[in-house]
């Protein structure tokens, strides 16, 4: 049995990951058994049990602001288990599970209060090889929770190393192909919107691949994706990858879901420190929660830096981004792609904060609307959307070069 307790947490986590796991002959992949799994109230705290087909290297820790329990595995197949079916206590607000990067799985439990980690243990049945992971959280204690929270120093368990980023393409001579960074929203443990059996992360990855293929067939483009598989990429890493690749333009693709059933059609967003409307502000807040939902420690984030980036973006890049958004909407309308009543909007999306790259976020539709969901799930309809996006990028690029020539004169 590998075990940790609330005493000496960081040291004992490492033991769970390494020697204890290898000594028991754990292999790389285990499966979750929902029938032997659940999250319940226990005493004044919370108890979590995960039934696994076999033992697997693991670690557990808590994060504050808001309080979360995070469990990492190398690697766990969730087998389509429904998060909602596992939780049966109001001391837990929500639960997500999925891939955090290839070979790495994560579960994030949103806690309703600061329940400190008391004990965690993994036991393996010597006969069947099946494993049980049990985690116990104590009675709410804000001070003790905050003091013990944080990502443990566990060598080899860094979730998002910079080596995962695609290498930067070679420099180009003037007048070379337009380098486009396409950003399929969400991914891995962060599914985005989920409606009618469709997830935003999967649909936007399909759309991004289709857009990349269309641009490459057109010629005159280099295309990079922030992610080309179902993995989590932090908001900061998406921007960093665009900058490392020397992207000329950044296009983030999304398909949100809203409680307002009347919301339908595409829209295009640009960066602003103030939202164009309340709905845009709420949308930006949901999108920017991606890192938090995926169990990233945001305690060291610097809002001052974000403000400086937005100020820089306005000076030269923002007018180019505004022109891109307007051009894309012109072409979408011309291609009979349904759009919102006021489709040109702005908000403080973190993913648009590359100060030196014109960036837009395209909400391709709403999965909460049956028509939009049906359209986005139809390859033939998506082909029309892709054609419009390609035409919009091409028209904007020609206009942007012409404007740059006038500035130089």
DOBAVEX-584615 format. One record per residue: z, y, x of N, C-alpha, C in turn; residue in one letter. Coordinates in steps of 0.2 Angstrom, whole numbers, padded with zeros to 4 digits, always signed. Layout:
ZYXZYXZYXA;...
***
This chain:
+0000-0006+0004+0000+0000+0000+0000+0006+0004X;-0004+0011+0003-0004+0017+0006-0001+0022+0002X;+0003+0027+0005+0007+0031+0000+0008+0038+0004X;+0009+0043+0000+0012+0049+0002+0017+0052-0002X;+0021+0056+0000+0026+0059-0004+0026+0066-0003X;+0031+0070-0006+0031+0077-0006+0034+0079+0001X;+0037+0075+0005+0039+0077+0011+0034+0075+0017X;+0033+0080+0021+0028+0078+0026+0021+0077+0024X;+0019+0081+0019+0013+0079+0015+0007+0079+0020X;+0005+0084+0023-0001+0085+0027-0001+0079+0032X;+0004+0077+0035+0004+0071+0040+0002+0065+0037X;+0006+0063+0031+0005+0057+0028-0002+0056+0024X;-0005+0062+0022-0012+0061+0020-0016+0058+0025X;-0016+0060+0031-0020+0058+0036-0020+0050+0037X;-0013+0048+0036-0012+0040+0036-0016+0037+0031X;-0016+0040+0025-0019+0037+0019-0027+0036+0020X;-0030+0041+0024-0037+0041+0025-0039+0036+0030X;-0035+0035+0035-0037+0032+0041-0035+0025+0042X;-0029+0024+0046-0027+0017+0047-0025+0013+0042X;-0022+0015+0037-0020+0011+0031-0026+0009+0027X;-0031+0013+0027-0037+0011+0023-0041+0006+0027X;-0042+0007+0034-0046+0003+0037-0043-0004+0038X;-0036-0004+0039-0032-0010+0040-0033-0015+0034X;-0034-0012+0028-0035-0016+0022-0042-0018+0021X;-0047-0016+0025-0053-0018+0025-0057-0015+0019X;-0056-0009+0017-0059-0005+0012-0066-0004+0014X;-0071-0005+0009-0078-0003+0010-0079+0003+0007X;-0086+0006+0008-0087+0013+0006-0087+0014-0001X;-0088+0009-0006-0089+0011-0013-0085+0007-0017X;-0082+0011-0022-0077+0008-0027-0080+0011-0034X;-0078+0007-0039-0080+0009-0046-0073+0011-0050X;-0074+0016-0054-0068+0018-0058-0068+0013-0064X;-0062+0011-0066-0061+0007-0072-0058+0011-0077X;-0061+0014-0082-0058+0019-0087-0053+0015-0091X;-0053+0009-0092-0048+0005-0096-0041+0005-0092X;-0041+0006-0086-0035+0006-0082-0034+0013-0079X;-0036+0018-0082-0036+0025-0080-0033+0030-0085X;-0030+0035-0083-0028+0040-0088-0023+0045-0085X;-0022+0050-0088-0018+0056-0086-0013+0057-0092X;-0007+0056-0091-0002+0057-0096+0004+0061-0094X;+0008+0064-0099+0014+0067-0097+0020+0062-0095X;+0024+0064-0091+0029+0059-0088+0035+0063-0086X;+0041+0062-0090+0046+0067-0089+0045+0074-0090X;+0046+0078-0085+0044+0085-0086+0038+0087-0082X;+0034+0081-0080+0028+0082-0076+0022+0079-0079X;+0018+0076-0074+0012+0073-0076+0011+0067-0071X;+0008+0062-0074+0007+0055-0071-0001+0054-0071X;-0004+0052-0066-0011+0050-0066-0012+0043-0063X;-0016+0039-0066-0017+0033-0064-0025+0032-0064X;-0027+0029-0058-0035+0027-0058-0035+0020-0056X;-0038+0016-0060-0040+0009-0059-0046+0009-0055X;-0046+0006-0049-0053+0005-0045-0054-0002-0044X;-0061-0003-0043-0063-0010-0042-0061-0013-0035X;-0059-0008-0031-0057-0010-0024-0054-0004-0021X;-0051-0005-0015-0048+0001-0012-0053+0005-0008X;-0052+0011-0007-0056+0016-0004-0052+0021-0001X;-0055+0024+0005-0051+0030+0008-0050+0036+0003X;-0045+0039+0004-0043+0044-0001-0039+0049+0001X;-0038+0055-0002-0033+0060+0000-0032+0064-0007X;-0026+0067-0007-0024+0071-0013-0020+0077-0011X;-0021+0083-0014-0018+0089-0013-0018+0093-0019X;-0015+0099-0019-0015+0104-0024-0017+0110-0022X;-0020+0114-0026-0022+0121-0025-0019+0126-0030X;-0017+0132-0028-0014+0137-0033-0019+0142-0035X;-0018+0146-0040-0022+0151-0042-0029+0150-0045X;-0030+0146-0050-0025+0143-0054-0023+0136-0051X;-0017+0133-0054-0015+0127-0052-0020+0121-0053X;-0021+0117-0048-0026+0112-0048-0024+0106-0044X;-0025+0100-0046-0024+0094-0042-0031+0091-0040X;-0032+0090-0034-0038+0088-0031-0037+0081-0028X;-0042+0076-0029-0042+0070-0026-0049+0069-0023X;-0049+0067-0017-0055+0066-0013-0056+0058-0012X;-0062+0056-0012-0063+0048-0010-0070+0048-0006X;-0070+0043-0002-0076+0041+0001-0077+0033+0000X;-0081+0032-0005-0084+0035-0010-0083+0032-0016X;-0083+0035-0022-0081+0032-0028-0087+0033-0034X;-0089+0028-0037-0094+0028-0042-0090+0029-0049X;-0091+0035-0052-0087+0036-0058-0090+0032-0064X;-0096+0029-0064-0098+0025-0069-0099+0028-0076X;-0100+0035-0076-0101+0038-0082-0095+0039-0086X;-0089+0038-0083-0083+0039-0087-0082+0046-0090X;-0080+0046-0096-0079+0053-0099-0072+0056-0097X;-0073+0062-0095-0066+0065-0092-0062+0066-0098X;-0064+0068-0104-0060+0070-0110-0056+0064-0112X;-0059+0058-0111-0056+0052-0114-0050+0050-0109X;-0050+0052-0103-0044+0050-0098-0038+0055-0099X;-0038+0060-0102-0033+0065-0103-0029+0065-0109X;-0023+0064-0109-0019+0063-0116-0013+0067-0115X;-0013+0073-0112-0007+0077-0112-0010+0085-0112X;-0006+0089-0115-0008+0096-0115-0005+0100-0108X;-0002+0096-0104+0000+0098-0097-0006+0099-0093X;-0012+0096-0095-0018+0096-0091-0023+0100-0096X;-0026+0105-0093-0031+0109-0097-0038+0106-0097X;-0040+0102-0091-0047+0099-0091-0047+0095-0084X;-0053+0091-0084-0053+0087-0078-0061+0086-0077X;-0063+0086-0071-0070+0085-0069-0070+0080-0063X;-0075+0076-0063-0076+0071-0057-0084+0071-0056X;-0085+0070-0050-0092+0069-0048-0093+0069-0040X;-0099+0070-0038-0100+0070-0031-0099+0077-0028X;-0096+0078-0022-0095+0084-0019-0101+0085-0014X;-0103+0080-0011-0108+0079-0006-0110+0072-0005X;-0116+0070-0002-0117+0063-0001-0112+0059+0002X;-0110+0054-0001-0104+0049+0002-0097+0052+0000X;-0097+0057-0004-0090+0060-0005-0089+0061-0012X;-0084+0059-0015-0083+0060-0022-0076+0064-0023X;-0076+0068-0029-0070+0072-0030-0068+0072-0037X;-0061+0072-0039-0059+0073-0045-0055+0080-0045X;-0055+0084-0050-0051+0090-0050-0048+0090-0057X;-0041+0091-0057-0037+0091-0063-0035+0098-0064X;-0037+0102-0069-0034+0108-0070-0027+0108-0074X;-0022+0110-0071-0015+0109-0073-0013+0115-0077X;-0010+0114-0083-0007+0120-0087-0002+0123-0084X;+0001+0121-0079+0007+0124-0076+0008+0122-0068X;+0012+0125-0065+0013+0123-0057+0017+0117-0056X;+0014+0111-0057+0018+0104-0057+0017+0102-0049X;+0022+0102-0045+0021+0100-0038+0020+0093-0037X;+0016+0091-0032+0015+0084-0031+0021+0081-0028X;+0023+0076-0031+0029+0072-0029+0028+0066-0025X;+0023+0062-0028+0021+0055-0025+0014+0053-0026X;+0011+0050-0022+0005+0047-0023+0004+0040-0019X;+0002+0035-0022+0001+0028-0019-0005+0024-0021X;-0008+0021-0017-0013+0016-0018-0011+0009-0017X;-0011+0005-0022-0010-0002-0020-0016-0006-0022X;-0016-0012-0018-0022-0016-0019-0020-0023-0020X;-0022-0026-0025-0021-0033-0027-0024-0038-0022X;-0020-0042-0019-0022-0046-0013-0027-0052-0016X;-0026-0054-0022-0031-0059-0025-0038-0056-0027X;-0038-0051-0031-0044-0048-0034-0047-0043-0030X;-0043-0039-0026-0045-0034-0022-0045-0027-0026X;-0044-0028-0032-0043-0022-0037-0038-0017-0034X;-0039-0011-0035-0034-0006-0033-0031-0001-0038X;-0025+0001-0038-0022+0006-0042-0020+0012-0038X;-0023+0018-0040-0020+0024-0037-0016+0028-0042X;-0010+0029-0040-0005+0032-0045-0002+0039-0041X;-0003+0044-0045-0001+0051-0043+0005+0054-0048X;+0010+0056-0045+0015+0059-0050+0017+0066-0048X;+0016+0070-0053+0018+0078-0052+0024+0079-0055X;+0028+0083-0052+0035+0085-0055+0035+0090-0060X;+0041+0092-0062+0043+0097-0067+0040+0104-0064X;+0038+0108-0068+0035+0115-0066+0040+0119-0062X;+0037+0121-0056+0041+0125-0051+0036+0129-0047X;+0035+0135-0049+0030+0139-0046+0030+0140-0039X;+0037+0142-0037+0038+0143-0029+0036+0137-0025X;+0039+0131-0027+0038+0125-0024+0030+0123-0024X;+0027+0124-0029+0020+0122-0030+0016+0126-0025X;+0017+0133-0025+0013+0137-0021+0014+0136-0013X;+0021+0134-0012+0022+0133-0005+0019+0126-0002X;+0018+0121-0006+0015+0115-0004+0007+0115-0005X;+0004+0120-0008-0003+0119-0010-0007+0121-0004X;-0013+0119-0004-0018+0121+0001-0022+0115+0003X;-0028+0115+0006-0031+0110+0008-0028+0107+0015X;-0026+0101+0015-0023+0098+0021-0028+0098+0027X;-0025+0098+0033-0029+0098+0039-0030+0090+0040X;-0036+0088+0038-0038+0081+0038-0044+0080+0042X;-0044+0078+0048-0050+0078+0052-0055+0073+0049X;-0062+0076+0048-0067+0072+0046-0068+0073+0038X;-0063+0077+0035-0064+0077+0028-0066+0084+0026X;-0069+0088+0030-0071+0095+0028-0077+0094+0023X;-0076+0097+0017-0081+0095+0012-0088+0098+0013X;-0088+0104+0016-0095+0108+0016-0096+0110+0023X;-0097+0106+0028-0099+0108+0035-0106+0112+0035X;-0106+0116+0040-0112+0120+0040-0118+0116+0042X;-0117+0110+0045-0122+0105+0047-0126+0103+0041X;-0123+0103+0035-0127+0101+0029-0133+0106+0027X;-0133+0112+0030-0138+0117+0028-0144+0115+0032X;-0150+0116+0028-0156+0115+0031-0157+0120+0037X;-0161+0117+0043-0162+0121+0049-0166+0127+0047X;-0165+0132+0050-0169+0138+0049-0177+0137+0051X;-0181+0139+0047-0188+0138+0049-0190+0143+0055X;-0195+0142+0059-0197+0146+0064-0199+0153+0061X;-0198+0158+0066-0200+0165+0064-0208+0165+0062X;-0210+0170+0058-0217+0171+0056-0219+0177+0058X;-0226+0177+0060-0229+0183+0061-0230+0187+0054X;-0231+0194+0055-0232+0198+0049-0238+0195+0045X;-0237+0196+0038-0243+0194+0034-0243+0186+0033X;-0237+0183+0035-0237+0175+0034-0236+0174+0027X;-0235+0167+0025-0233+0165+0018-0226+0168+0016X;-0226+0169+0009-0220+0171+0006-0215+0165+0006X;-0209+0166+0009-0204+0161+0010-0199+0162+0004X;-0199+0157-0001-0196+0157-0007-0190+0152-0007X;-0184+0155-0008-0178+0150-0009-0177+0149-0016X;-0177+0143-0019-0176+0141-0026-0169+0138-0026X;-0165+0141-0031-0158+0139-0031-0157+0135-0038X;-0157+0128-0038-0155+0125-0044-0148+0126-0046X;-0146+0129-0051-0139+0130-0052-0135+0124-0053X;-0128+0125-0051-0123+0119-0051-0125+0113-0047X;-0122+0107-0048-0123+0101-0044-0117+0098-0042X;-0118+0091-0042-0112+0087-0040-0107+0087-0045X;-0101+0089-0043-0095+0089-0047-0095+0094-0052X;-0100+0099-0051-0100+0105-0056-0107+0104-0060X;-0106+0101-0066-0112+0100-0070-0115+0106-0074X;-0112+0111-0074-0114+0117-0078-0114+0116-0085X;-0118+0118-0089-0118+0117-0096-0120+0110-0098X;-0117+0107-0103-0118+0100-0105-0119+0100-0113X;-0125+0099-0115-0126+0099-0122-0131+0093-0124X;-0130+0089-0129-0134+0085-0132-0137+0079-0127X;-0132+0077-0122-0134+0073-0117-0138+0075-0111X;-0138+0082-0111-0142+0085-0106-0137+0089-0102X;-0138+0089-0095-0134+0093-0091-0138+0098-0087X;-0135+0104-0086-0139+0110-0083-0140+0108-0076X;-0136+0105-0072-0137+0103-0065-0143+0099-0064X;-0144+0094-0069-0149+0089-0068-0156+0092-0070X;-0156+0096-0075-0162+0099-0078-0165+0104-0073X;-0160+0108-0070-0162+0114-0066-0165+0111-0059X;-0162+0105-0057-0165+0102-0051-0172+0099-0052X;-0173+0097-0058-0180+0095-0060-0185+0101-0060X;-0183+0106-0063-0187+0112-0064-0188+0115-0057X;-0183+0115-0052-0184+0118-0046-0189+0114-0042X;-0189+0107-0042-0194+0103-0039-0201+0104-0041X;-0201+0105-0048-0208+0107-0051-0210+0113-0049X;-0206+0118-0048-0208+0125-0046-0210+0125-0039X;-0206+0121-0035-0208+0121-0028-0215+0117-0027X;-0216+0112-0030-0223+0109-0030-0228+0113-0032X;-0227+0117-0037-0233+0122-0040-0234+0127-0035X;-0229+0130-0032-0230+0135-0027-0233+0132-0021X;-0232+0126-0018-0235+0124-0012-0242+0122-0014X;-0244+0119-0020-0250+0118-0022-0255+0125-0022X;-0251+0130-0024-0255+0136-0025-0257+0139-0018X;-0253+0138-0013-0254+0140-0006-0251+0147-0005X;-0250+0148+0002-0247+0155+0003-0240+0155+0002X;-0236+0150+0002-0229+0150+0001-0226+0144+0005X;-0220+0146+0008-0215+0141+0010-0209+0141+0005X;-0207+0135+0004-0202+0134-0002-0196+0130+0001X;-0190+0133+0000-0184+0129+0002-0180+0129-0004X;-0176+0123-0005-0171+0123-0011-0164+0123-0008X;-0160+0126-0011-0153+0127-0009-0150+0120-0010X;-0152+0116-0014-0150+0108-0014-0156+0105-0017X;-0157+0099-0014-0163+0094-0017-0160+0088-0019X;-0154+0088-0021-0151+0082-0024-0145+0084-0028X;-0141+0079-0031-0136+0080-0035-0129+0081-0031X;-0129+0087-0027-0123+0088-0023-0120+0095-0025X;-0114+0096-0023-0111+0103-0024-0113+0107-0018X;-0115+0113-0020-0116+0118-0014-0112+0124-0017X;-0108+0127-0013-0104+0133-0015-0108+0139-0015X;-0106+0144-0019-0109+0150-0020-0111+0153-0013X;-0106+0153-0009-0106+0157-0003-0112+0153+0002X;-0112+0146+0001-0116+0142+0005-0124+0143+0003X;-0125+0144-0004-0131+0146-0007-0134+0152-0004X;-0130+0157-0004-0132+0164-0001-0134+0163+0007X;-0129+0159+0010-0130+0158+0017-0136+0154+0019X;-0138+0149+0015-0144+0145+0017-0150+0150+0016X;-0150+0154+0011-0156+0158+0010-0156+0163+0016X;-0151+0166+0018-0151+0170+0024-0153+0166+0031X;-0150+0160+0031-0152+0156+0037-0159+0154+0037X;-0162+0153+0032-0169+0151+0031-0174+0157+0032X;-0171+0163+0032-0175+0169+0032-0180+0170+0026X;-0177+0168+0020-0180+0169+0014-0182+0176+0012X;-0188+0177+0010-0191+0183+0007-0189+0185+0000X;-0187+0180-0004-0185+0181-0011-0181+0175-0013X;-0176+0176-0017-0171+0171-0019-0171+0171-0027X;-0173+0165-0030-0173+0164-0037-0168+0158-0039X;-0163+0160-0043-0158+0155-0045-0160+0153-0052X;-0160+0147-0054-0162+0144-0060-0156+0141-0064X;-0155+0143-0070-0150+0141-0074-0152+0140-0082X;-0148+0137-0085-0149+0136-0093-0142+0135-0096X;-0139+0140-0098-0132+0141-0100-0131+0138-0107X;-0125+0137-0109-0123+0136-0116-0118+0141-0119X;-0119+0143-0125-0115+0148-0128-0112+0146-0134X;-0106+0148-0136-0104+0147-0143-0108+0150-0148X;-0111+0156-0147-0115+0159-0151-0122+0156-0152X;-0123+0152-0158-0128+0148-0159-0135+0152-0159X;-0134+0159-0160-0140+0163-0161-0144+0164-0154X;-0140+0163-0149-0143+0165-0142-0148+0160-0140X;-0154+0162-0139-0160+0158-0137-0165+0162-0134X;-0169+0158-0129-0174+0161-0125-0172+0163-0118X;-0177+0165-0114-0175+0166-0107-0173+0173-0106X;-0170+0174-0100-0168+0181-0098-0168+0181-0090X;-0168+0187-0087-0168+0188-0080-0163+0193-0078X;-0158+0191-0074-0153+0195-0071-0154+0197-0064X;-0152+0203-0063-0151+0206-0056-0144+0208-0055X;-0142+0209-0049-0135+0211-0047-0133+0218-0049X;-0127+0218-0051-0124+0225-0052-0116+0223-0052X;-0113+0229-0050-0105+0228-0050-0102+0229-0057X;-0107+0231-0062-0105+0232-0069-0110+0228-0073X;-0108+0224-0078-0112+0220-0082-0116+0225-0087X;-0122+0223-0089-0126+0227-0094-0123+0226-0101X;-0119+0221-0102-0116+0219-0109-0110+0214-0108X;-0106+0213-0113-0101+0209-0113-0103+0202-0112X;-0108+0200-0115-0111+0193-0114-0113+0191-0107X;-0116+0196-0104-0118+0196-0097-0112+0195-0092X;-0107+0199-0094-0100+0199-0090-0097+0192-0090X;-0097+0189-0097-0094+0182-0098-0098+0177-0094X;-0105+0178-0094-0109+0173-0091-0108+0173-0083X;-0108+0179-0080-0107+0179-0073-0100+0176-0071X;-0095+0177-0076-0088+0174-0074-0089+0167-0074X;-0092+0164-0079-0093+0157-0080-0097+0154-0074X;-0102+0157-0072-0106+0155-0066-0102+0155-0060X;-0098+0161-0059-0094+0161-0053-0088+0157-0052X;-0087+0153-0058-0081+0149-0057-0083+0142-0054X;-0089+0141-0052-0092+0135-0049-0087+0133-0043X;-0086+0137-0039-0082+0135-0033-0075+0133-0035X;-0072+0137-0040-0065+0135-0042-0065+0128-0046X;-0070+0127-0050-0071+0121-0054-0071+0115-0049X;-0074+0116-0043-0076+0111-0038-0070+0110-0034X;-0064+0113-0034-0059+0112-0030-0059+0115-0024X;-0062+0121-0023-0063+0125-0017-0057+0130-0017X;-0054+0130-0011-0048+0135-0010-0051+0142-0009X;-0049+0146-0014-0052+0153-0014-0046+0158-0012X;-0041+0155-0009-0035+0160-0008-0037+0165-0002X;-0042+0164+0002-0044+0168+0007-0050+0172+0006X;-0053+0172+0000-0059+0176-0002-0057+0183-0001X;-0063+0187+0000-0062+0194+0002-0066+0198-0003X;-0063+0201-0008-0067+0205-0013-0070+0211-0010X;-0067+0214-0005-0069+0220-0002-0076+0219+0001X;-0077+0213+0005-0083+0211+0007-0089+0211+0002X;-0087+0208-0004-0092+0207-0009-0094+0214-0011X;-0089+0219-0012-0091+0226-0014-0096+0229-0009X;-0095+0228-0002-0099+0231+0003-0106+0228+0002X;-0106+0221+0001-0113+0218+0000-0117+0221-0006X;-0114+0222-0011-0117+0225-0017-0120+0232-0015X;-0116+0236-0012-0118+0243-0010-0124+0243-0005X;-0124+0238-0001-0130+0237+0004-0136+0235+0000X;-0135+0231-0005-0141+0228-0008-0144+0234-0012X;-0140+0238-0015-0143+0244-0019-0148+0248-0015X;-0147+0249-0008-0151+0254-0005-0158+0252-0004X;-0160+0246-0003-0167+0245-0002-0169+0238-0006X;-0165+0233-0006-0166+0227-0009-0166+0227-0016X;-0161+0231-0019-0160+0231-0026-0167+0233-0030X;-0170+0239-0028-0176+0241-0032-0181+0235-0032X;-0182+0232-0026-0187+0226-0026-0185+0221-0030X;-0178+0219-0031-0176+0214-0035-0177+0216-0043X;-0176+0222-0044-0177+0225-0051-0184+0224-0053X;-0189+0226-0048-0196+0225-0049-0198+0218-0050X;-0195+0213-0047-0196+0206-0047-0194+0204-0054X;-0188+0206-0057-0186+0204-0063-0190+0206-0069X;-0192+0213-0068-0197+0216-0073-0204+0212-0073X;-0206+0210-0067-0213+0207-0067-0212+0200-0070X;-0207+0196-0068-0206+0190-0071-0206+0190-0079X;-0202+0195-0081-0202+0195-0089-0209+0197-0092X;-0213+0201-0089-0219+0202-0091-0223+0196-0092X;-0223+0192-0086-0227+0186-0086-0225+0181-0091X;-0218+0180-0092-0215+0176-0096-0217+0177-0104X;-0217+0184-0105-0219+0186-0112-0227+0184-0113X;-0231+0186-0108-0238+0184-0108-0240+0177-0109X;-0235+0173-0106-0236+0166-0107-0233+0162-0113X;-0231+0166-0117-0228+0164-0124-0221+0160-0122X;-0218+0162-0117-0211+0159-0116-0206+0163-0120X;-0202+0160-0124-0197+0164-0128-0192+0167-0124X;-0191+0173-0125-0186+0177-0122-0181+0180-0126X;-0175+0182-0124-0170+0185-0128-0172+0192-0130X;-0169+0195-0135-0171+0201-0138-0170+0207-0133X;-0165+0206-0128-0164+0211-0122-0164+0206-0116X;-0170+0204-0114-0170+0199-0108-0169+0202-0101X;-0169+0208-0100-0168+0211-0093-0161+0213-0093X;-0157+0210-0089-0149+0211-0089-0147+0211-0082X;-0141+0213-0081-0138+0213-0074-0130+0212-0075X;-0128+0209-0069-0120+0207-0069-0119+0206-0062X;-0112+0205-0060-0110+0203-0053-0110+0196-0051X;-0116+0193-0052-0116+0186-0050-0116+0185-0042X;-0111+0181-0040-0110+0181-0033-0116+0178-0029X;-0120+0174-0033-0126+0170-0030-0131+0175-0028X;-0131+0181-0031-0136+0186-0030-0134+0191-0024X;-0129+0190-0020-0126+0195-0016-0129+0195-0009X;-0135+0192-0008-0138+0193-0001-0141+0200-0001X;-0138+0204+0004-0140+0211+0004-0147+0212+0006X;-0150+0207+0010-0156+0208+0013-0162+0204+0010X;-0160+0201+0004-0165+0197+0001-0166+0199-0007X;-0172+0201-0009-0172+0202-0017-0170+0196-0020X;-0166+0196-0025-0163+0190-0028-0163+0191-0036X;-0165+0186-0039-0164+0186-0047-0161+0180-0049X;-0158+0180-0055-0156+0174-0058-0160+0173-0065X;-0163+0168-0066-0167+0166-0072-0163+0162-0076X;-0161+0164-0082-0158+0160-0087-0164+0157-0091X;-0166+0151-0090-0172+0148-0093-0172+0147-0100X;-0166+0147-0103-0165+0146-0110-0157+0144-0111X;-0156+0142-0117-0149+0140-0118-0148+0133-0121X;-0145+0128-0117-0144+0121-0119-0140+0121-0126X;-0137+0126-0128-0133+0126-0134-0138+0127-0140X;-0144+0129-0139-0149+0130-0144-0154+0124-0144X;-0155+0121-0150-0159+0115-0151-0166+0116-0148X;-0169+0122-0150-0176+0123-0148-0176+0124-0140X;-0172+0128-0137-0172+0129-0130-0171+0122-0127X;-0166+0118-0129-0165+0112-0126-0171+0107-0126X;-0174+0107-0132-0180+0103-0133-0185+0105-0128X;-0186+0112-0128-0192+0114-0124-0190+0112-0116X;-0184+0114-0114-0183+0113-0107-0183+0105-0105X;-0182+0101-0110-0182+0094-0109-0189+0091-0109X;-0194+0095-0111-0201+0093-0112-0205+0095-0105X;-0208+0090-0102-0211+0091-0096-0218+0096-0097X;-0221+0095-0102-0227+0099-0104-0225+0106-0105X;-0219+0108-0108-0217+0114-0109-0215+0117-0103X;-0211+0113-0099-0209+0116-0092-0215+0118-0088X;-0220+0114-0089-0226+0116-0085-0228+0123-0086X;-0228+0125-0092-0230+0132-0094-0225+0137-0091X;-0218+0135-0091-0213+0140-0088-0214+0140-0081X;-0216+0135-0077-0217+0135-0070-0223+0139-0069X;-0229+0138-0073-0235+0142-0071-0233+0150-0072X;-0229+0152-0077-0227+0159-0078-0223+0161-0072X;-0218+0157-0069-0214+0159-0064-0218+0160-0057X;-0223+0155-0056-0228+0156-0051-0232+0162-0051X;-0235+0164-0057-0239+0170-0058-0235+0176-0057X;-0228+0176-0059-0224+0182-0059-0222+0183-0051X;-0221+0178-0048-0220+0179-0040-0226+0181-0037X;-0231+0179-0039-0238+0181-0035-0239+0188-0037X;-0238+0190-0043-0240+0197-0045-0235+0202-0041X;-0228+0200-0041-0223+0204-0038-0225+0204-0031X;-0227+0199-0027-0228+0199-0020-0233+0204-0018X;-0239+0204-0022-0244+0208-0021-0242+0216-0022X;-0238+0217-0027-0236+0224-0028-0231+0226-0023X;-0227+0221-0021-0222+0223-0016-0225+0225-0009X;-0230+0221-0007-0234+0223-0001-0237+0229-0002X;-0240+0231-0007-0243+0237-0008-0238+0243-0008X;-0232+0242-0011-0227+0247-0011-0224+0248-0003X;-0224+0243+0000-0222+0243+0007-0227+0247+0011X;-0233+0246+0010-0238+0249+0014-0238+0257+0012X;-0237+0259+0006-0236+0266+0005-0230+0269+0008X;-0224+0265+0009-0218+0268+0012-0220+0269+0019X;-0223+0264+0022-0225+0265+0030-0229+0271+0031X;-0234+0273+0026-0238+0279+0027-0235+0285+0026X;
***
